[in-house]
Amino acid sequence: MSRTTSAAPAAPSLPGFAAERGFDLGAVPYTGRVLIESLLRGGDPAQAEVLGKRLALGEDPGLEMPFRPARILVQDYTGIPLLVDLAVLRDRVAEPGRVNPALPIDVVVDHSVQADWAGRPDALTLNEALEMSRNQERYSFLKWAEGAFDGLRVIPPGHGIVHQVNLERLATVVAEGRDGSLYPDTVLGTDSHTTMVGGLGVLGWGVGGLEAEAQMLGLAQPIGIPRIVGVRLTGAVSPGTSPIDVVLALTRRLRERNVRAMMLEFTGPGVAELTAPDRCTIANMAPEYGAMTAFFPVDEETLSYLRRTGRTDSDVDRVRDYCLRQRLLRGGDEPVFGRTIDFDLGEVGPGLAGPSRPDQRISLGELPASFAALHQGEVRTEDPVSDGDLVIAAITSCTSTSNPKAMLAAGLFARRAVERGLTVPAHVKTSLSPGSRAVTRYLAESGLLGDLEKLGFHVVGYGCMTCNGGSGPLNPGVGEAVDRHGLTVAAVLSGNRNFESRIHSQVRAGYLASPALVVALALVGTVRADLENEPLGTDTEGRPVHLRDLWPHNGELRELEDRFITPGMFAHDQAPDPAWEAISAPDGEVFAWDPASAYIRPPAYADPAPAPGSLSGARALLALGDDISTDHISPVGAIPADSPAGRHLLERGVRDFNSYGSRRGNHEVMARGTFSNPRLRNLLVGDGDSGGSTLHLPSGERLPVFDAARRYAESGTPLIVLAGRSYGMGSSRDWAAKGPWLLGVRAVLAESFERIHRANLCAMGILPLLLPAGHGWAGLGLTGHEEFALDVDRARETREVQVTAGEQVFTARADVQSEGEWDVLLAGGTLPYLLRQLREQEAASG
């Protein structure tokens, strides 16, 4: 950031505009003030006035607006397919230079590193070397893109996870244009946890890569402004309660209060009791409680965080001056909200979430019962593991590693455990993947890194890793025993997602916990233990050691923070990475596709496709229940050799499969991986795990989903998917929409959709349809074996679609939420829509 000059253009004055148009700006939520500023800067004072007046009265916005963020943020798993899409658009236009970002875009390479090696001093070196060897082709493509596209910056591997890099390095809070103009820093990201930066007063949310592509090319689509809900925090966090405990309790409460797709703004006296990292921890989990955003207004704590992380005095002065002038600096008065949810921070105690969803918050004493409810059988004891044994304990992900208090607590807990002579059982794979190099620095400077390492928590890499399924193989002999005896084993991580099979394909039970609790459970080695009452183990003198004996005190943590969390810890590494520099990349505006590549292929969905018209003779490819995540739809982890995707790669001579996430630039692999999660329950084939199979109808033959879809395509049969509540929860994963489209799915009928996935379906030309209120598909008398006919000819006008399924007839509602979404949907998807726009521009300039 640099200081504004006196010649900088004047920013639209929010206080002046409110006074002129006659509404109370102090009553408008801060989130709304940022949106009003965006409308004014975009030249739409009439809409800005309507929005301001409605929000000042606590009314729902009820408006659409074209939102243009200050910047776009992506990670490599989502960024590479996004750039592949842009590269293929360049192939299809006469002037490739027209396909160029109109906004700054940062690509943080953080998702590809895996914990293949762990529990040893050289784990980081070994994992980073493997990452480079596996991903050279993908990284070469990224380097080509950085040279070919304007305004594209790639932050190489090894620097940290995208959201923590965003907090510590990229976020400006107040952005400065090339002309010197100032405006709020806003961001759209292709990772759903982009909301984390809301803890610093930066408005941002996750979108699909397809939506980001349109934004990047200057073709922003109108968004429907959702309700802004106030979350009023009171009280203060009790001693012994971690920031992760708070966010897990909040996640459960907010999911119960149904804040799906809403904008949340945190208010009340409890906000002042939270540090900026605490706020960011809460904002990170917005996708888990279903919200679109989670916003904390800028205040003195925000400014203090900017100083602590190395921003200059002039940077901080600029943020304060601008926010004061625009009434964006949080004051004593609370805005008006049409709906408010109260939450007392003082009521929260230690806890976890699991065994399969982030909102399944439990107390420590409830841990054994939660596993027993999942396992529902006799505990089997085998060598070297048993049912309920913990096989992965990972301090990982942006949720906690960006919070010094949480990380220092884990280090102190480890120190005391080491002093008492406690050790971690051999079947537990331990790992530490800090969110940035700053974390390693302050842990090392404080001496706590050495204590963590003595328990096996060696640094394994800087990236998402275990939280995103990059957990690597289990410890020797453990995976074989799990498969041989059919054991139900568990993982614990300080991450944000624990959906079935996300963490590891052999691990069914997953628990989220604070870093210190991750260490505690690693010492116990099982989730069948009651941590509130049972000891973690015995010390060298044979005395029992309980959790309370090792737990750090708040005063100790504050002292460590004051000593070691300094601006110097956040200095950016300027020296080039030799391994990254050694990767060669092609030149030129147009990418030279390699037809033999198993990583980077021009996608099959780029050409114009027919609009989703009326469907007749359609079949249900799958019939699914509630809480189907994007991990169920499009897995991100290991590719099994005996899966359709594995067989496809083997037939082409590929032996190192890497992961589904790394193969997202290859539609042939990703289509075969769609709906292949082994924990997916397809009710067409029974009520248990279907292992990625379905019934081909009307033959009744059981087949892998991809093979069934191919047979349907040969007969010209269109496909639908039946689902329950919260379909598409989880990551902002384009491939959870791209994959079904490639399989021939043209509509999804569900009770409700998660926000980003619903938008992604529209962006792929797949129609999201809501079943009649209060009815699941089974409650409507459907089995999934029927032939379906969907009359969608007038859906844009009426929002209604008549569905005939066998002898059942009902009306579904099209869950398309803006005119812009209809434009894209009826064009057959984002890429065909963008291609048409670009060709029209070329013709006009002709």
N, C-alpha and C positions, 0 to 999 in steps of 0.2 A: 504494500500500500504506500502511497505517497501523498503528501499534503496538497490540498486543493489550492490553486492559485486564485488571485482576485479576479481573473478573467473568466472563471468557470461560469457557465450558464446557471441562472437561478433555478433551483428546484421548485416544482409545484408546491405551494405553501398549503399544507393540510389545515392548520388553524385558520388561515385566511379564507380558504375555500369554504370551510364549515361555517364561519361567521357570515360569509356572503350568501350562502344557500340556506341558512337558518336551521342548522341542526347542531346538537351538542357533541362535539368531537370527544369530550371526556367520557361520554356514555358509550362510545363505539369500542368494541373489543379491539385490542392492538392488532390482531390478525386482520380485522376488517380495515384498519387504517392502512396497512400495507397494501391491501387489495385496492383501496380507494386511490392511493398514490399511483399504483400501476395503471388504473383507468385514466387518471389525469395525465400521466406521462404519455399514454397511448392516444390522447386526444379525444376522450369521451367523457366530458364533464357531466352530461345528462345522466348517464348510467352511474357515475360516481355519486351524484346527488341522490339518486334513488337508493343506492346501496347505503349511503351514509344515514339517510333518514330512517330507513327500515331497521338498520342495526342499532341506531341510537334508541329506538323504541323496543328493542328486544325481539323484533320480528325476524322470521326466516328471510334470507336474502331473496330467494325466488328469482334469481337472475342467471343469465349466462354471460360470460366474459371471455375474451381472448387473452389468456394469461401468457405473457412472455417472460420467462425467468432471466436473471442476469447471467446464468451459466448452466451448463449441463455437466453432470458427474456420472461416470460409469466405472464399473470394474471389468476385468478382462473376460469373465465368463459371459457377461451380458454385452460388453463392449465389442468383442470380436464379431459376434453375429450381427450386431448393429452396423459395424463397418463393412462387413461382407455385403449387407444389403445395400449400403451406399455405393460400394464398388460395382455391384451388378447394375445399379441404376446408371452409373457412368457408362457402362457398356451399351446401354439402350437409348442413349440420347446422342444427338449430333455434336453437342458442345459439352464435353465432360466437365469442364470447369464450372458449369452451372450447378453441378452437384457438389456443394461446398457448404460447410457449416456457417450459418449466419450468427451463431453464438459461440462463445468460448466453450471448449469441451476438454475436460480432464479425464484421462483413462488411468486408473490406478491398478497396476497389475498385482493382485493380492489373493486371487482365488485358486491359483493353480498349484501352489506348493502344498505338499502332502506330508503327513507325519509317518513316512515309511520307516524312519529311524527315530527312536525315542529312548529316553532313560540312559543316555550316554553323553559324554562331554562333546563328542564330535557330531552330534545329531544334526545341528544346524548346517554345518558344512556339507554333510552327506545329502541332506534333503534339498539344499539349494542346488547342488550339483545335479541331482536327479531331475529337479524341476527344469533346469536349463537344457539338459539332454533330451528330455521328453517333449519339450515345447518349443524347440528351435523354429519349427515351421510356423507355428502360431505367432511367435514373437517377431519373426522376420516380417510377417504380414503387418503386425502392429507398427513396426518401424517404417514399412512402406507407407502406411496410412499417415503416420506423423509427418512424413515428407510430402505426401500428396495432397493432404487436406489443410486448408488454412485454419488457424486458431485451434489446432488439435495438439494437446500436450500429453505425452505418455510419462507417467511416473513408474520407473522400472521396478521389478520385483525386489523384495528385501527391505522396503522402506516402511511398510505397515499396512494395516487394513484400511480400506477406502474411507470409512466413516471417521476413523481416528485421524487419518491424514487430513481429512476435511476440517475437523475441529482444530487441529494444531497448526495447520499450514495454509489451507486453501480458503477458509471462510474469512471474509473481510467484515461482515456485519453491515457495513455501509460500503457499497461498491462505487467505483469511480469510472465513468465512461472515458472513451478516448478523447472526448472533447472537454474533459474536466468536470462534467456534470456528476452530481452525487445522487444516489438513490439506494433504497434498501437492497442488501444482498439477498437474492432469492435463488433457489436452485431446484431443478428437477433432476432426479437420479434414477438410473435403471436398476437400482437395488432398493427394495422396499424399506430398508432401514435408513434411507436418506433423511427421514424425519429426525434422526438423532441431532442434527445441527439446529433443530428448533430449540434445544436447550440453551443456545446462545442468542436467541432472538432472530434467527435466520429462518424465514419461511421457506419450507421445502418439503417435498413429498416424493414418493416413489411412483414411477410410471413404467409402462412397458417400453422396451426398446423401440417398438414400432411408433409409439407416440413421440418418443424422443427424436426419432428420425425426422418426423414432420416438423417438430420444433426447431431442430438444427437447420433445416432447409428454409426456415422462415415461413412455414405454413402452419402456424399455430392454430389449433382448433378450439372453438369455444368450449369452456368447461362450465358445468352447472355448479354455482357456488352453493355448497351444502350449508346446513345449519352449523353455526358456531356455538359450541357448548362450553360453558365454563366449568372447570374442575376446581372447586374451592378447597384449598389445602389449609388445614388448621393444625395446631399442635407442633410438636418437634419429635424427631426420631429418637427413640429410647436408646440408652446405652446398650451395647451388645447387638444392636440391629444394624445390618449392613444396607447399603444402597440397593443391593440386589434383592434383599428381603422386601424392601419397600416396593420396588417395581413389580415383583411377582404378585404381591398382594393387590396392587393397583390394577394389574392386568386382569386378575380374576374379577375384581369389582366392576371394572369398566366393560369387560366382555358381558357380564351379567346385566349391565344397564344398557346394553345394545347401543353402542356408539358407532356402529358400522358406517363407514364412509363419511363420518362427520369431521369437522375441524374442531379440535380441542384446544382450549387456551387455559393455562393454569394460572390461578388467581388466589387471593386470600393471604392471610398473614403467614401461613406455613411456607410460602414460596421463599421468604427471606431466610428461613431456617435451612435451606438447601444450598449447597455449593453448586457452581456451574457444572462440574462433572456429575454431581447427583442428578441435576436437571437433565443433562444429556442422557444419562442412563435411563431415566423415565421416558424421555422422548424417543429413544431408540426403539422401545417396545410398542410403539403405536400400531404397527401391523398386527401384533399379537393381540391387542385389544380391539383391533378392527378399524381404528380411526384413520382418516386421511392424513391428518397432521397432529402434532403435539407441540404447542408453542408456548415458550416462556418469554415474556417481554424483556427487552434490554434493561438492565439496571446496573448499579455499581458493582455487583458481583460479576456480571458479564465483563465489565471493563477490567476488573482485577484479574480475571482469567486470561484476558488478552495480554496483559502485562506478564503474567506468570509463564505464558507459553512463548515469550520472545517477541511479541509485537512491539514496535517502537512507541515512544511517547507521542509522536505526531500521529501515528495510526490511532492510538486510543483517544487522543484529543479530537480527532476528526469524527470518530464514532459518537463521542459524547456530545459534541457541538451540534451535529446534524440531528441526532435523536432528540435533544432538547428542543431544537428549533421546530421540529415536526411533531412534537408531543408523542414520540415513540419511546421515550425513556419512562419506565414504570414509575408512577407516582403513588400518592397515598389513596387516591380514590379508585374504587373498583368499577369497571365498565358494567354495562347492563347486558345480561344474557337471557335469552328466551328460555333457556334450560340450564340448570346448575346441578352438579353432582358434588356432594360434600364428601371429604375424605380426611380423616384424622390420622396424621402421621404417627401420633403417639400410640395408636392401637396396634401397630405392626410389631410382630415379633419374628424371630428367626424361622425360616421355612424353606421349602423347595417347591418345585413344580414338576409334575409328572404323573404317570409314566409315559405319556404320549402327546401331551399338548402343553403349551406354555401357560394356559389359563387354569390348569389343574393344580392350583396352589394347595399345599398341605403343610401341616406343622411337622416338626422333626419326629415327634412321636407317632405320627400317622404313616411314616415311611414303610414300615413292614406290612401294614394292612393294604396299602396301595399296591404293593407288589403282589401280595397274596390274591387281591381281586383280579389282577391281570393274569397271574399264573394259574390259579384255580386248580391246584393239584398237589400231589405229594412232592415234597422237595427231594430231588435226586442228588446224591453225592457221588461225584465221579472224580477221577484224577485227570487233570489238576484243578478242575473247577466244578462248581455245583450250581443248581438253579438258584438264582438270586445273587450270585457272585458278581462283584463289580469287575469288569474287564477293561474299562476305559475310564480314566480320571484326567480330565483335560481343563487346564486354565486357558481359556481361548475366547476369542471373539471380542468385538467392539463393545458389547454391553458392559463388560466389567474391566477390560484391560485399559480402557481410557480413564478409569477412575482410580487415581492414586490411593485413595483411602482403602478401596477394596483390595488393591494389589499389595499394599504395605501390610494390611491385615493378614493376608495369606502368608507373606514372608515371616511376620512375627509368629504366627501360629506354627509354621514349619520350624522356626528356631526353637521354640519351646518343646515341640515334639522330639526334635533331635536331642535336646538336652536331657529329656526323660528316657532316651534310648528307644523310642518307637521306630518301627520300620514298616515299609509297605510290602504286602504279600507279592509273591512273584507273578501271580496271575493278573495283576493290575498294570495296565499300560498307562504310564504317567507322562504328561507332556505340558509344556508351557509355550504358548505362541503369543507373545506380546503384540499389542496393536500398533506399536511404533518402537523405534529404537530408543526413544526417550524413556520408555518403561524399563528397558534393560539397563540403561544408564543409572537411573535412580535406584533400582534394586541392587545393582552392583556397588554403587557408591555407599549405600547404607549397609552393605554386607549381607543383606537378606537373600540375594541371589544364591550365594553359596549354601545357605540353609535349605532353600528349596531344592537345589541340586542334590543335596545329601539324601533327599527322599525321592529322587528320580525325576524331579520337575526341571529338567534341562530345557533350555530354549531349543525348539525344534524348527522354528521358522517365523516369519512375519506375514501373517495372513489369516484368512478365515479358518482354514484347516478343519479341525474336528467339527466345528459348528456347521460346516457346509458339507460334511461327509468326507473330508480329506483326512480321515483318521488313520489311514494306513492299515497294515495287517495287525491282528492281535498278537500278543506275546507268543513265543514258540510253544506249540502244543495246545494252546488254548482254543484256537479256531477249529482245529481238528476234533477236539473233544466236544465242542459245542455241536458240530455237525453230526458226529458219530452217535451221540446220545440224545440229540434233539433238545438241548438244554435251553432254558430261558435265562439269559444273562443280561446284565445292565451296564449302563454308562452314566456318568455324571459329568457335566461340563458347566462352565460359567458363561454359557452362551445364551442365545435367545430362541433357539428352536430345538425341539426334541421330538418331531414327528416320527412315526414308525419308519424304521430302516433308513432314516436320514443320516444318523450319526455313523452307522456301520450296518451292512446288510445282515450280519450275524447277531446283532444286538437288538432285542425287541423292546426292552424297557429303557427309557431315557429320562434323566432328571436334570433340571436346571437348578443351579445353586450358586452362592457366592464363592469366590476363589478360596476363601478360608474353609468353607464347608467341603469344597472339592478335595482339599488336602485331608480334612478329617475323614471323609468317606473312603479315600484311598487307604488310609491307615487301617480302617475297619475291614475293608475288602469285600463288603457285602451290603445290599440294600435291605436285608432282613433284620438289620439292627435298629434298635430304638436309641437314637443319639441323645435323647433327653435324659434317659435313665441308665443305659448300659455303658460300660467303659469302652473307650477306643482301643484299649489294650492294657498291658502291664509294663511298668518301667523296669529298669535294670535291677531294682530291689524287690521286684515282684508285687508292687503296689498298683492297684487299678488307677488308670488315668482317664478322667472324664473330659468331655468337651469343655465344660466350664473351667477346668484347670488350666487350659491352654489359651482360652479366648482373649484376644488383646483388649486393652482398655482404651477408651476414646482419647484420653490424655496422651497416651503413648503415640497414638496415630497422629494427633495434631502436632506433637513435637517432631516426629519424623517428617511430616509434610513441610513444616516450617524450615527444617534443615536441608532437605534434599529436593523439594520440588521448586526449582529455580529456573529462570529463563535460559541459563546455560545448558540445561538438560535437553532443551527443545531446539538446539541449534541444528540447522539442516545440514546434512552431509553433502558437500559440494563436489567431492572427488567423483569422477566417473567410475562406474562399475565395470571392471575389465571384462567380465563374462557377458554383460549386456552389450558393451561396445564391440565385442568380437562377433556378434550376430550380424550377418550381412543382410541387406534388403535390396529388392529391385527398385529401379527408378521409374518415373513416368506417371502421367495422369491416370492411366488405365492399368489395372492390375493384370499381370500375366498369369492367368489361371493354369494350374497344373492338373490335367485330367487324371493323373495317377494319385493325386493327393487324397489322403484319408482324413485330413483336417480342414482344409479350406476348399469349398466347392461352391459354384454359383447356385443359389437356391432355386428350387423348382416352383416356388410360389411367387416369383417376381413378375411373370407375364400377366397381362390382363386376364381376369377370370370373370365368368358370368356372375351377375348379381344373384344373391340367394332368393330365388323365386319360390313359388309354391312347390312343395315336395309331396310326391305321392309314391306309394310302395316303399316307404323308408323303413329301415330296421334299426332297432336299438343295438348299437355296438356293445354297450355295457349298461347295466342297471346298478346304480351305486347308492350308498347311504349318505349319512351326514358327515361333515367335517373332512371331505376329500381335499387333500392339500395338493399344491403344485408338485410336491415331491412324489405323491402318489401318481400323478399324471405324467410327469416327466422327471425321472430320477436324475440325480446329479452325481452320484458316487460311482463305485466300481461297476464295470461292464462284465457280467458273467460270461464265461466262454460258451456255455450252452444256451445262451439267449439268442434271439434273432439278430441283435446287433453284434454280439460276439461272433456268431457264425459268419456274418457278413464280412467282418474284419479278417477273420481267419482265412476266408476264401480269397482275400486279396493280399495274403502274405503278411498281415500285421500280427505281431506277437505281443507287443506291449500295448495293451488296450488304453492305458491311461484312464480316463474317466468320461462319463457322459458329459459333464460340464466342459471338459476340454475339447470335446468333439462337436460342440454346438455350431461350428462352422461347416459341418457336413450333414446335410439334411438326410442322407441315406442312413446314417447311423441313428440320428435322432428320431426319425420316423419309426424305426424298428424298436427304439427304446420307449416309445410312448405307451403308457399304461402297463409298463412291465415291472413296476415295483412289486416285490414278492409279498408285501403285506397288503396289497390292494384287495379289497373284498368286493368282487363282482357278483352280485346276487343272482345273475343269470346262471351261475354254475354252483350255487350253494351259499351258505351263510358263513363260511370260513374264508381264510386267505386263498385267493384264486391263483396267485403266482403269475399274474399277467396273462391269463387265458380267458377265453370267452366261448360262448356257443355260437356257431354259425347257424343262422335260421333261414329257411325252415328245416334244414337238414338235421339240426340238433347235434352236429359233430363238434367236439371240444377242440379248440385250436388256440395257439398263441394269438394275441390280439392282432398283431401285424398280419399274420397269415389269413385270419378271418377277414380283415379289412381288404386285403388284396383280392380275395375271392369275391367279396361284395363288389369291388370295383370292376372286376371282369364281367359281372352280370349287370352292371349299370345301376346298382342299388344304392340310393343315397342313405346316409347314416345320421342317427341322432344319438345323444347320450342322455340317460335318465339319472337324476341325482337328487339329493336331499338338501339339507340346510348347509350354508357356508361353503358352497362349492368353490374350489380354487383358493382356499385360505393358504397363507404362507408367502413364499417369495414372489417377487415381480418377475415371473419367469415366462418370457415370450414363448418358449418352446412348449409350455403347457397349452398354448393355443395353436402354435404352428404345427406341432405334431398331430393333434387331432384333425386339423385341416388337411394335412397330407394323407391321413388315413381315410378321408372322405366324409368326415363329420361336418354337417352344415347347420346344426342347431343343437343346443343343450337345454333341456327342460329340467329346472331345479326349483326347490323351494326358496332359496336365496343364494346370491353370489357374493363373494368377497370383491371389494372395490376394484383392485388392479386387474384381477383376472377377468372380471366382467368387461372392462375396457379392452383388454387384450383380445377377447373373443370378437368384439366388434371390429377391432383393428385387423383381424384375419378374415373378416367376412363370415364369421360364424354367429348366428343369431342367438342371443341369450334370452330365454323365455322363462317367465315366472309361472309356476303352477298356481291354480286358484288358491287364494289365501286360506291357510289353515289345512291344506291338503297336501300330503305327500303322494308320490305316484302310486304307491301301493294302496293308499287310502282311496284313490280314485278307481280302484278295481283293476289296475294294470299289473301285468306280470313281466313285461318287457319282451314277451314273445309275439306281440301283436305286429301287424303292419300298421304304419303310421302315415297319415296324410296331414300336411300342414298348409293352411291357406294363408299365405303371407302377402298377397298382392296389395292389400290396403293397410298393411301394418304401420307404415310411417304416419298415415293420417289418423288412424284409430288407436294405435298402440295395442291392438288386439289381434290375436291369431286363433282361428278355430282349428282345433286338433281333433282328428278322428283316429282312434286307436282301437281297431277291431270294432266292437259294438259300442265302445265308449266314445262320447263326444263331449268336449269341454273347451272352455276359452282360456287361453294363456295370455299373459301380458308381456309385450316386448320390453325388456329391460335395457332400453337404449336411451341415454339420458341427455343427449344434446343433438342439435341439428348437424353439428360437425361429425358426430359419431354416425348418424344416418348416412351422411355423404360418403364416408369411408366404407361403411358396411355395404352400401348398395353399389359401390365401385368394385366390390370384390376383395377389399382389403387395402391396407395402407400402401404397400408398394405399387399396386396397379393405380391407386389414386394419385400417388406422388408422380408416377411416370406420366400419367395423363396431364397433370399440372405442368410438369417440366416441358413436355412436348408442346403444350399450348403456349407457354412462354417463348419457346423457340420459334413457333409459327408467328407469334405476334411481333417478334423482333426481326423476323425474316428477312 
